[in-house]
């Protein structure tokens, strides 16, 4: 199975986890997905009134420079780990 196929399957699996991950893990899942799908963060950092948007932006920004393939593999590995 190609990495692209594994990534697509992990996206499906992420919606069917038996337990909801904690917020830090959810941010990591989001950031890895965005890095894998879109590459480095783009756009403006949300203002201080948008705490969730700001946290998501910052989590994605921390992955700057990570290749899309590496982010895909980390995403797949994290979802597999969460599936237990």
C-alpha positions as CSV (number, residue, x, y, z in Angstrom):
1,X,0.0,0.0,0.0
2,X,1.4,3.4,-1.0
3,X,2.0,6.2,1.6
4,X,-0.8,8.1,-0.1
5,X,-3.2,5.2,0.4
6,X,-2.1,4.8,4.0
7,X,-2.7,8.5,4.5
8,X,-6.2,8.3,3.0
9,X,-7.0,5.3,5.2
10,X,-5.7,7.1,8.3
11,X,-8.0,10.0,7.6
12,X,-10.9,7.6,7.6
13,X,-9.7,5.8,10.7
14,X,-9.2,9.2,12.5
15,X,-12.9,9.7,12.4
16,X,-13.6,6.3,13.9
17,X,-11.3,6.2,17.0
18,X,-12.8,4.5,20.0
19,X,-11.8,7.3,22.3
20,X,-11.6,11.1,21.5
21,X,-8.0,12.2,21.8
22,X,-7.0,15.0,24.2
23,X,-6.8,18.5,22.8
24,X,-3.0,18.4,22.4
25,X,-3.2,15.2,20.3
26,X,-6.0,16.7,18.3
27,X,-3.8,19.7,17.5
28,X,-1.0,17.4,16.5
29,X,-3.4,15.4,14.2
30,X,-4.6,18.7,12.6
31,X,-1.1,20.1,12.1
32,X,0.3,16.9,10.6
33,X,-2.7,16.7,8.3
34,X,-2.3,20.3,7.1
35,X,1.4,19.9,6.7
36,X,0.9,16.7,4.7
37,X,-1.9,18.1,2.5
38,X,-0.7,21.7,2.1
39,X,3.0,22.0,3.0
40,X,4.3,24.8,5.2
41,X,1.8,27.1,7.0
42,X,0.4,30.0,5.1
43,X,-1.8,32.9,5.8
44,X,-2.0,35.3,8.7
45,X,-2.0,34.1,12.3
46,X,-5.5,34.5,13.8
47,X,-6.0,37.3,16.3
48,X,-6.0,36.8,20.1
49,X,-9.8,36.6,20.1
50,X,-9.7,33.4,18.0
51,X,-7.9,31.1,20.5
52,X,-8.7,27.8,18.7
53,X,-7.7,29.2,15.3
54,X,-4.5,30.6,16.8
55,X,-3.6,27.2,18.5
56,X,-4.2,25.4,15.2
57,X,-2.0,27.9,13.3
58,X,0.8,27.6,15.9
59,X,0.7,23.8,15.9
60,X,0.9,23.8,12.1
61,X,3.7,26.5,12.2
62,X,5.8,24.3,14.4
63,X,6.0,21.7,11.5
64,X,7.5,24.3,9.1
65,X,10.2,22.6,7.0
66,X,8.8,19.1,7.5
67,X,8.4,17.4,4.1
68,X,4.8,16.5,3.1
69,X,5.9,12.8,2.9
70,X,7.3,13.0,6.5
71,X,4.2,14.6,7.7
72,X,2.0,11.9,6.0
73,X,4.1,9.2,7.6
74,X,3.9,10.8,11.1
75,X,0.1,11.2,10.7
76,X,-0.3,7.6,9.7
77,X,1.9,6.5,12.6
78,X,0.0,8.6,15.1
79,X,-3.5,7.4,14.0
80,X,-2.2,3.8,14.1
81,X,-1.0,4.4,17.7
82,X,-4.3,5.9,18.7
83,X,-6.2,3.0,17.2
84,X,-4.3,0.8,19.7
